[in-house]
Amino acid sequence: MSQEQKDFSSISPSALSLLLMKGYTNIPYAKELAQMMQGPEVFGLNFDDKDFWFWIRVMHFESRYWSIDQLLRSTESKNVLELSSGYSLRGLDLCAKNESIHYIDTDLSEVVATKQRIIDQLQPGDDIKGTFELLPLDVMNEAAFNSTIDRFGPGPITIVNEGLLMYLNMDEKKRLCKTIHSTLKQRGGCWITADIYVKRLPGVIISQSKSEVAFMEQHHVEENKFESYEAAAFFKEQGFDLVKEATQDYTTLSVLPHLIKVLPEETRNSKQPPPKIQATWMLRAV
Ligand SMILES: C[S@@+](CC[C@H](N)C(=O)[O-])C[C@H]1O[C@@H](n2cnc3c(N)ncnc32)[C@H](O)[C@@H]1O
C-alpha cells in the first residue's frame, strides 16, 4: 500500500480499547475517562467475564504505561512531546504535578477532538500548573512535526510514545526515526519508546477475540514487530544509541490483586516472571 493510501485513522479505535482496560488500573485519570467513554470497542474484549487473559492484558498495558514514567523521571527535560497518545492523560498528570513542564500531547485529529471534549468535561482547570497543549499531529508529516517542536521554549526535548511502532512498516519507522533524530540533534534530549515488541515465538498461544485477530492482521502488527531485542541494531542504523531500558516490577502494579485471583494453579506456584514480550527504551541521537 502506498503512503498516500494508508489511512492511519483506522488504527485509532485501538486507543479506546486501551483506555477501557486502563480504567481498571490506578493510572491517573484512566478510570474517570473510561467511564465517560464506555462503548463498543474494536477488540471485542469481554469486560463481563474478566478472566486470566483479560487481567494479563491489563497488567501489560499498566506496566507499559509506568515504564515510560520511570524513564521520564530520569530526564531533566521540561519539554515533553507525546506522540500518538490516544486517550492517555500522562501529560495532564505531569502538568498537575509540575509547574515547569511544557507537555504537548498529540494524536491524529479525530482522537484529539474527542479527547478535547472529554478533557473539557473533566474540567481539570485549576489543577494544571504546567503548560499542557493537546494538538493534532500525524507523525508521518515531518513539517507538522517540526512546527509542533517549534512551540517549545529553549532546552532539550523528551519525545515519548507507546503503541505506535507496531503499526508502522519498516519504511515508516525509518521516516519517523529520521524526523525524531533531526529534532534531537538540533535540540538535545531523548526519545523514550515503549514499542520494542518482538515477534511471538512459534507455538506461543495467546487468547484473542476474532475481531482482535482481524484488527492485528489488517494492520500487520506481528510483521511490524522486531525480530528480537537486537532491535538496538535497527536504531543504531538510524543514528540512535540505547541509553537505558526501563525495569519491570510487576509486584507494584495496581492490577496485581485482580490477576492473582484468576491465576491458574501452575502459574501461581511458579517463581518465573511473566515472559518478556516488550521493552521500553531511552534512545539518544548520536
Ligand atoms: C494502540 S493506540 C495507543 C494509544 C496510547 N498511546 C496508549 O498506549 O494508550 C495507537 C494510537 O496511534 C495513533 N496513530 C496511528 N497512526 C498515527 C499517526 N500517523 N500519527 C499520529 N498518531 C497515530 C492512533 O490514533 C492511536 O491513538
The ligand as a MOL file (V3000), in Angstrom:
LIG
                    3D

  0  0  0     0  0            999 V3000
M  V30 BEGIN CTAB
M  V30 COUNTS 27 29 0 0 0
M  V30 BEGIN ATOM
M  V30 1 C -2.7040 1.4720 20.1740 0
M  V30 2 S -3.1810 3.1580 20.2490 0 CHG=1
M  V30 3 C -2.1110 3.7230 21.5390 0
M  V30 4 C -2.6760 4.9070 22.2800 0
M  V30 5 C -1.8860 5.3120 23.5250 0
M  V30 6 N -0.5220 5.6590 23.2170 0
M  V30 7 C -1.9460 4.2480 24.5760 0
M  V30 8 O -0.9680 3.4910 24.7180 0
M  V30 9 O -2.9630 4.1330 25.2520 0 CHG=-1
M  V30 10 C -2.4190 3.7570 18.7650 0
M  V30 11 C -2.5760 5.2490 18.5680 0
M  V30 12 O -1.7520 5.6540 17.4630 0
M  V30 13 C -2.4100 6.7170 16.8180 0
M  V30 14 N -1.8360 6.8530 15.4670 0
M  V30 15 C -1.8580 5.9780 14.4510 0
M  V30 16 N -1.2060 6.4720 13.3790 0
M  V30 17 C -0.7500 7.6880 13.7230 0
M  V30 18 C -0.0140 8.6970 13.0410 0
M  V30 19 N 0.3850 8.5450 11.7670 0
M  V30 20 N 0.2870 9.8380 13.7070 0
M  V30 21 C -0.1140 10.0060 14.9860 0
M  V30 22 N -0.8150 9.0990 15.6920 0
M  V30 23 C -1.1350 7.9470 15.0610 0
M  V30 24 C -3.8660 6.2740 16.8210 0
M  V30 25 O -4.7520 7.3310 16.5550 0
M  V30 26 C -3.9920 5.6980 18.2310 0
M  V30 27 O -4.4050 6.6520 19.1540 0
M  V30 END ATOM
M  V30 BEGIN BOND
M  V30 1 1 1 2
M  V30 2 1 2 3
M  V30 3 1 2 10
M  V30 4 1 3 4
M  V30 5 1 4 5
M  V30 6 1 5 6
M  V30 7 1 5 7
M  V30 8 2 7 8
M  V30 9 1 7 9
M  V30 10 1 10 11
M  V30 11 1 11 12
M  V30 12 1 11 26
M  V30 13 1 12 13
M  V30 14 1 13 14
M  V30 15 1 13 24
M  V30 16 1 14 15
M  V30 17 1 14 23
M  V30 18 2 15 16
M  V30 19 1 16 17
M  V30 20 1 17 18
M  V30 21 2 17 23
M  V30 22 1 18 19
M  V30 23 2 18 20
M  V30 24 1 20 21
M  V30 25 2 21 22
M  V30 26 1 22 23
M  V30 27 1 24 25
M  V30 28 1 24 26
M  V30 29 1 26 27
M  V30 END BOND
M  V30 END CTAB
M  END
